[in-house]
Amino acid sequence: MRRLTGLDGVFVLRHPDDAHALREAVSGRQHAVVIGGGYIGLEVAASLTKLGLRVDVIEMADRLLARVASPQISAFFAELHQSHEVGLHIGANCQEILQKDGAFTGVQLDDGSQIVAELLLVGIGVLPDLELAKSAGIMAGNGILVDAMMQSSVQDIFAIGDVALIDGAALRIESVDNAQMTAARAAAAICGLAQPAMTAPWFWSEQFDVRLQSAGIVPLASPDLRHQMRPGKREGGFSVWSYGDNGELAAVEAVRDPAGYMLGKKCLDLGLSPDLDDIGNCDFDLKAFVAAS
Ligand SMILES: Cc1cc2nc3c(=O)[nH]c(=O)nc-3n(C[C@H](O)[C@H](O)[C@H](O)COP(=O)(O)OP(=O)(O)OC[C@H]3O[C@@H](n4cnc5c(N)ncnc54)[C@H](O)[C@@H]3O)c2cc1C
């Protein structure tokens, strides 16, 4: 776990109690800083803005959601937040956390500018705690290494959820769906039952009046990664279809477009990879394509 020691006015979100404490702290405060432009940071920025606070988000990467989303989705959420007057500081590093008498008073960025605020939410991700696993001689990298049945390197010891890293996978998946799916796989292995079918991991995020649904993993390390936008049926709705190095569909991210999400998820679950040009063509009948496959 990445820790920031306890100043008054500084929060992380790990447990429901953290969320309640943040909610209580909002009253009477006007300005918040969020460090981290990932899903948690952006969801908190949207919630605090809706509660009437002025919010500044500091992100050190060159775009929001850089670790998890396509550039098109990053750009969409940057515009969404800016349209609600969230201050975005992209490519910026927080050099110093400012305090007075044990209370948070603001941050200083690496360009020397200061942001004065009364609340700080730190959403910079987590590191898995691997001490227990390592002390048991279990192999670990950036997570406990497991096979497709969640079996670790030590017989009869399994790992599931956020902490598990499937051998060969580029990253650990941190989502409710993944926790449930990996639990089902481990349970089947322990009971000697058939493994549930592998399905594409999925995730959602709600910010302001927008719901994002995504399925699959955007293979951001792929040099030949290609993206295709597809307009949705609802006003303002669209989906982004990402294709990896092998030319196969790898992920679908849908904004205000549940139908696009459902069809994308089906394609991923069934191993279908519609042609990139077809996806960009509004007249292409994706539903019929999926039904026929
Ligand atoms: C603020 C926030 C928002 C999120 N929003 C979403 C979302 O919108 N959609 C989504 O899909 N996912 C979301 N997630 C991610 C999702 O919550 C996690 O992926 C999921 O909870 C992982 O489940 P888990 O069982 O692996 O780990 P956890 O839920 O972290 O549970 C692990 C438990 O094990 C306990 N534990 C740890 N070490 C030990 C030990 N040595 N002995 C005994 N107990 C131990 C911990 O205290 C904890 O209770 C969010 C996460 C956060 C923090």
The ligand as a Tripos MOL2 file, in Angstrom:
@<TRIPOS>MOLECULE
LIG
   53    58     1     0     0
SMALL
NO_CHARGES

@<TRIPOS>ATOM
      1 C1        -12.3800    3.7350   -3.9470 C.3       1 LIG1
      2 C2        -12.4690    2.5020   -4.7950 C.ar      1 LIG1
      3 C3        -13.3910    2.4760   -5.8250 C.ar      1 LIG1
      4 C4        -13.4990    1.3430   -6.6340 C.ar      1 LIG1
      5 N1        -14.4380    1.3470   -7.6220 N.ar      1 LIG1
      6 C5        -14.5860    0.2320   -8.3710 C.ar      1 LIG1
      7 C6        -15.5930    0.1910   -9.3880 C.ar      1 LIG1
      8 O1        -16.3230    1.1630   -9.6220 O.2       1 LIG1
      9 N2        -15.7150   -0.9620  -10.1210 N.ar      1 LIG1
     10 C7        -14.9240   -2.0400   -9.9010 C.ar      1 LIG1
     11 O2        -15.0800   -3.0570  -10.5780 O.2       1 LIG1
     12 N3        -13.9510   -2.0250   -8.9490 N.ar      1 LIG1
     13 C8        -13.7700   -0.9160   -8.1870 C.ar      1 LIG1
     14 N4        -12.7910   -0.8840   -7.2240 N.ar      1 LIG1
     15 C9        -11.8910   -2.0530   -7.0900 C.3       1 LIG1
     16 C10       -12.5290   -3.1520   -6.2710 C.3       1 LIG1
     17 O3        -13.0100   -2.6170   -5.0500 O.3       1 LIG1
     18 C11       -11.4510   -4.2210   -5.9850 C.3       1 LIG1
     19 O4        -10.9340   -4.6720   -7.2290 O.3       1 LIG1
     20 C12       -12.0280   -5.4140   -5.2300 C.3       1 LIG1
     21 O5        -12.5210   -5.0030   -3.9740 O.3       1 LIG1
     22 C13       -10.9240   -6.4580   -5.0440 C.3       1 LIG1
     23 O6        -11.3690   -7.4700   -4.1900 O.3       1 LIG1
     24 P1        -10.3140   -8.3110   -3.3250 P.3       1 LIG1
     25 O7        -11.1160   -9.2900   -2.5590 O.co2     1 LIG1
     26 O8         -9.2220   -8.8040   -4.2100 O.co2     1 LIG1
     27 O9         -9.6130   -7.2530   -2.3610 O.3       1 LIG1
     28 P2        -10.2590   -6.3560   -1.2110 P.3       1 LIG1
     29 O10       -11.6680   -5.9460   -1.5320 O.co2     1 LIG1
     30 O11        -9.2330   -5.3040   -0.9460 O.co2     1 LIG1
     31 O12       -10.3520   -7.3550    0.0260 O.3       1 LIG1
     32 C14        -9.1810   -7.9080    0.6290 C.3       1 LIG1
     33 C15        -9.4610   -8.0860    2.1020 C.3       1 LIG1
     34 O13        -8.4220   -8.8570    2.6910 O.3       1 LIG1
     35 C16        -8.0370   -8.2780    3.9140 C.3       1 LIG1
     36 N5         -6.6550   -8.6820    4.1840 N.ar      1 LIG1
     37 C17        -5.5040   -8.2350    3.6100 C.ar      1 LIG1
     38 N6         -4.4300   -8.8790    4.1210 N.ar      1 LIG1
     39 C18        -4.8930   -9.7640    5.0220 C.ar      1 LIG1
     40 C19        -4.2800  -10.7200    5.8800 C.ar      1 LIG1
     41 N7         -2.9540  -10.8960    5.9160 N.pl3     1 LIG1
     42 N8         -5.0770  -11.4480    6.6730 N.ar      1 LIG1
     43 C20        -6.4100  -11.2870    6.6580 C.ar      1 LIG1
     44 N9         -7.0530  -10.4010    5.8720 N.ar      1 LIG1
     45 C21        -6.3070   -9.6500    5.0680 C.ar      1 LIG1
     46 C22        -8.2100   -6.7810    3.6810 C.3       1 LIG1
     47 O14        -8.3310   -6.0950    4.9010 O.3       1 LIG1
     48 C23        -9.4960   -6.7600    2.8560 C.3       1 LIG1
     49 O15       -10.6510   -6.7380    3.6530 O.3       1 LIG1
     50 C24       -12.6530    0.2200   -6.4140 C.ar      1 LIG1
     51 C25       -11.7140    0.2700   -5.3810 C.ar      1 LIG1
     52 C26       -11.6120    1.3910   -4.5740 C.ar      1 LIG1
     53 C27       -10.5920    1.4140   -3.4630 C.3       1 LIG1
@<TRIPOS>BOND
     1     1     2 1
     2     2     3 ar
     3     2    52 ar
     4     3     4 ar
     5     4     5 ar
     6     4    50 ar
     7     5     6 ar
     8     6     7 ar
     9     6    13 1
    10     7     8 2
    11     7     9 ar
    12     9    10 ar
    13    10    11 2
    14    10    12 ar
    15    12    13 ar
    16    13    14 ar
    17    14    15 1
    18    14    50 ar
    19    15    16 1
    20    16    17 1
    21    16    18 1
    22    18    19 1
    23    18    20 1
    24    20    21 1
    25    20    22 1
    26    22    23 1
    27    23    24 1
    28    24    25 2
    29    24    26 1
    30    24    27 1
    31    27    28 1
    32    28    29 2
    33    28    30 1
    34    28    31 1
    35    31    32 1
    36    32    33 1
    37    33    34 1
    38    33    48 1
    39    34    35 1
    40    35    36 1
    41    35    46 1
    42    36    37 ar
    43    36    45 ar
    44    37    38 ar
    45    38    39 ar
    46    39    40 ar
    47    39    45 ar
    48    40    41 1
    49    40    42 ar
    50    42    43 ar
    51    43    44 ar
    52    44    45 ar
    53    46    47 1
    54    46    48 1
    55    48    49 1
    56    50    51 ar
    57    51    52 ar
    58    52    53 1
@<TRIPOS>SUBSTRUCTURE
     1 LIG1         1 GROUP 0 **** ****
